[in-house]
Every structure is written in C-alpha cells, then in structure tokens.
Amino acid sequence: MIVLQTKQLIKIYGGKKDVNSTRALNGVDMRIENGEFVGVMGPSGSGKTTLLNILGGIDKPTSGFVKIMDKNIEALSKDELAIFRRKKLGFVFQEFNLMDSLTLKENVMLPMILNKNKPDIMEAKAKEIMEFFEIYDICDKYPYNVSGGQQQRVAASRALVNDPDIILADEPTGNLDSKSSNNVMKCLEKMNEERNSTILMVTHDPFAASFCKRIIFIKDGNINMEIARKGDRKEFFDRI
C-alpha cells in the first residue's frame, strides 16, 4: 500500500518570473510504501527541508502534488488540513518542541487532548506508548528535568500516540550527543519494526541514516540517487 506519493513536485521561492527566484525543488517524484523507514539526505541547500515542509502540509508546492493515503493534501481547506495533520501525520523535530508547563505525560497526550479523546483512553494510550519507549517511570517530570535524549523519546511518543499513517522526522538527532542519538534511533527503529510505523526522516548524519531501510539522496532540488539496505547496519553505514 502506498502511504505517500509525490508527482513532479516543484517549489520556487520569489515567483516564477522573478530574476531573484530560487528553485528549491525541481520535479521530485517519490513514493513510500506502508512500513518503510526512508531517509532523505543531501548537502545544505539541496531542498531536504523544503521537501519535508511540503510533505507535512507546512508549505505548499509551486506545482505538482502530494498524496498521503491517496488524499491530495493540496485540495484540503486550512481547517481540513489541520485536522488531517493531527490525525494522519506524526512529527519529530530537531528542537523537541515540548511544552515546559506540561509534564512529559501531558506532552504525549497533547494530540489526543486536541482530538477531545476521553480521559481514560488518553491515560491508557499514553502509558502504553511511554512504556514502549521506556520512559513511563519519568512521566510526571517536566521537560527541563530530563535529558535531551529522554525529551526526544517523549517527542517520538507524542508523534506516535494518534497512530499516524506516517511519521515525518526532521534531523531528530541533530541536538543530541552520540549516546542519546543511538538511543533515539533505536527507538525509531523499534517503532518501524515492532509497530510497522512508516517513517520518513531527513538527516545529514550517516550514523542516523544507517538505521533506515532506504536512503534517497537529493541534490539541487531533485532526487540524485537511491540506495537500499541489504546487509547489516555497519555495511549500510559504509555505503552511505
């Protein structure tokens, strides 16, 4: 089953006929199947972040389309898109984007609170997800009381709590030391392998990318090449 598909995705900043315009994406065609763990890599300015923003409905393409679960997100109204993003997409950012005034468990519950889920359902789901990530024992602490790696696991829990169709991760290890990076990537790998979560991750880090099953390399706004993991992670890291 195809979870995400793009067709001839073009993004131009500054208007089509503007002499100062910048072509950030130049006809990107991609598809992601259910249960895939895909990495997107490329040099700075290659279009990685622009692509992720368009896939997540944060930005709009100049032309082309994005379909998620066969729904063209360009055709949705602003309110429809907000609901679609909340129910169908999970986001993990480099900046953990946790609310300091809420406990870790309340941060995980946030998407369910916005969906007006029943309290007992929210409690049970938050407990299940936080136990899955081995952070339920710190659920009543606040973000500023725990490590960066623990905060990122809370962010991953929040991304997963509504059972999204796809999780979009933007440099999830960018602010972490090597030990925390390893822990977070093992969590994403666990999500993919044990819960069959579909994940698309933008990263510049070959170590993080080695946890993926497939890597798409972007250069000058277009897909330059792809490689798929065949052997073990060390071998894939060397290939990347």
C-alpha positions in Angstrom: 0.0 0.0 0.0 1.3 3.4 -0.9 1.3 5.8 2.0 2.9 8.8 0.4 3.4 9.8 -3.2 4.6 13.0 -4.9 4.5 13.8 -8.5 6.6 16.4 -10.3 7.0 18.5 -7.1 8.4 21.9 -7.8 8.9 24.8 -5.4 10.1 28.2 -6.5 10.7 30.9 -3.9 10.3 34.5 -5.2 7.8 34.0 -8.0 8.3 32.1 -11.3 9.4 35.1 -13.4 11.3 36.9 -10.7 15.0 37.2 -11.6 15.9 36.6 -7.9 13.7 33.5 -7.7 15.2 30.2 -6.3 14.1 26.8 -7.4 14.3 24.7 -4.2 12.6 21.6 -5.7 12.8 20.7 -9.3 10.3 17.9 -10.1 10.6 15.4 -7.3 8.8 12.1 -7.8 8.8 9.7 -4.8 6.6 7.0 -3.2 6.7 5.5 0.2 5.1 2.2 1.0 3.4 1.2 4.2 6.0 0.1 6.9 9.0 1.6 5.1 11.8 3.6 7.0 13.2 6.0 4.5 16.0 8.6 5.0 16.4 11.7 2.9 20.0 13.1 2.7 21.7 15.8 0.8 24.0 18.8 1.2 22.8 22.1 2.7 20.5 23.9 0.3 19.6 20.7 -1.6 15.9 21.0 -0.8 15.5 18.5 2.1 13.8 20.8 4.5 11.6 22.3 1.8 10.5 18.8 0.8 9.7 17.8 4.3 7.7 21.1 4.9 5.6 20.4 1.8 5.0 16.8 2.7 3.9 17.9 6.2 1.5 20.5 4.8 3.5 23.3 6.4 4.4 24.8 2.9 2.7 24.5 -0.5 4.4 23.5 -3.7 4.5 25.8 -6.7 3.3 22.9 -8.9 2.9 19.1 -8.6 1.1 17.3 -5.8 1.5 15.3 -2.6 -0.9 12.4 -1.8 -1.0 10.8 1.6 -3.2 7.7 1.9 -4.5 8.6 -1.6 -5.7 12.1 -0.4 -4.3 15.1 -2.2 -3.4 17.4 0.6 -3.4 20.4 -1.7 -7.1 20.1 -2.1 -7.8 20.4 1.6 -9.0 23.6 3.2 -7.0 25.2 6.0 -9.2 23.6 8.7 -9.3 20.2 6.9 -5.6 20.2 6.6 -5.1 21.0 10.4 -7.3 18.0 11.3 -5.7 15.8 8.7 -2.2 16.6 10.0 -3.2 16.0 13.6 -4.9 12.6 12.8 -2.8 11.2 10.0 0.8 12.6 10.5 3.3 12.4 13.3 6.1 14.9 13.6 9.5 14.6 15.3 11.7 17.7 15.2 15.3 18.6 15.9 14.0 21.0 18.5 11.9 18.7 20.7 9.0 21.3 20.7 7.8 20.1 24.2 5.8 22.5 26.4 7.7 23.3 29.6 4.5 24.0 31.5 3.2 20.4 30.9 4.5 17.1 32.4 6.1 14.6 30.0 2.9 12.6 30.0 0.7 15.6 29.3 3.0 16.5 26.4 2.5 13.0 25.0 -1.3 13.4 25.4 -1.5 16.7 23.6 -2.7 15.4 20.2 -5.4 13.4 22.0 -6.5 16.4 24.1 -6.9 18.3 20.8 -9.0 15.4 19.5 -11.1 15.6 22.6 -10.5 11.9 23.5 -11.9 10.5 26.7 -9.5 10.9 29.8 -9.3 7.1 30.4 -8.4 6.4 26.8 -5.7 9.1 26.9 -4.3 7.7 30.1 -4.1 4.2 28.8 -2.6 5.2 25.4 0.0 7.5 27.0 1.0 4.7 29.4 1.3 2.2 26.6 3.4 4.4 24.3 5.7 5.7 27.1 6.3 2.1 28.4 7.1 1.2 24.8 9.8 3.9 24.8 10.9 3.0 28.4 10.1 6.5 29.8 6.9 5.9 31.8 8.9 6.0 35.1 9.6 9.7 34.4 6.1 10.6 33.1 5.3 13.1 35.8 8.6 15.1 35.4 8.8 18.2 33.3 10.9 18.6 30.1 13.6 20.7 31.9 14.1 17.9 34.4 15.2 15.3 31.9 18.0 14.7 29.3 17.8 15.7 25.6 17.6 12.0 24.7 14.6 11.5 27.0 12.9 14.6 25.7 13.3 13.3 22.1 11.7 10.0 23.2 8.8 12.0 24.6 8.5 13.8 21.3 8.5 10.4 19.5 5.8 9.1 21.9 3.7 12.2 21.1 4.2 11.6 17.3 3.0 8.0 17.7 0.1 8.5 20.1 -2.6 9.0 17.4 -1.4 6.0 15.3 -0.5 8.2 12.3 -0.2 6.9 8.8 3.3 8.3 8.5 5.9 9.9 10.8 8.0 12.8 9.5 11.2 13.3 11.4 13.4 16.4 10.8 17.0 15.8 12.0 15.8 14.0 15.1 19.4 13.5 16.4 20.7 17.0 15.5 20.8 18.3 19.1 21.9 15.1 20.7 25.2 13.6 21.8 26.3 10.2 20.3 24.8 8.1 23.1 21.4 9.9 23.1 21.4 9.7 19.2 21.9 6.0 19.3 19.0 5.6 21.8 16.7 7.8 19.8 17.5 6.0 16.5 16.9 2.6 18.2 13.5 3.9 19.3 12.6 4.9 15.7 13.9 1.5 14.5 11.7 -0.2 17.2 8.7 1.9 16.1 9.3 0.7 12.5 10.0 -2.9 13.2 7.6 -3.7 16.1 4.7 -1.3 15.3 5.2 -1.2 11.5 5.3 2.6 11.6 6.0 4.3 8.3 8.8 6.8 8.8 10.4 9.4 6.6 13.5 11.1 8.1 15.6 14.0 6.9 19.1 13.7 8.2 22.7 14.8 7.4 24.1 12.2 9.8 25.3 8.9 8.2 25.0 7.1 11.5 21.3 8.0 11.9 20.7 7.2 8.2 22.2 3.7 8.7 19.1 2.8 10.7 16.8 3.3 7.6 15.9 0.7 5.1 16.3 3.0 2.1 18.0 6.3 1.5 17.0 9.0 -1.0 19.8 11.4 -1.9 18.7 14.9 -3.0 20.9 17.3 -4.9 19.9 20.6 -6.5 16.2 20.1 -5.7 15.9 16.7 -7.3 16.5 13.0 -6.5 20.0 12.2 -7.4 20.2 8.5 -6.4 18.7 5.9 -4.0 20.3 3.0 -2.1 18.6 0.2 -0.2 19.9 -1.6 2.8 20.7 -5.3 2.1 23.2 -6.4 4.7 23.7 -5.3 8.3 23.8 -1.7 9.5 27.6 -1.4 9.6 27.7 -2.3 5.9 24.9 0.1 5.1 26.7 2.9 7.0 29.8 2.3 4.9 27.8 2.5 1.7 26.1 5.8 2.9 
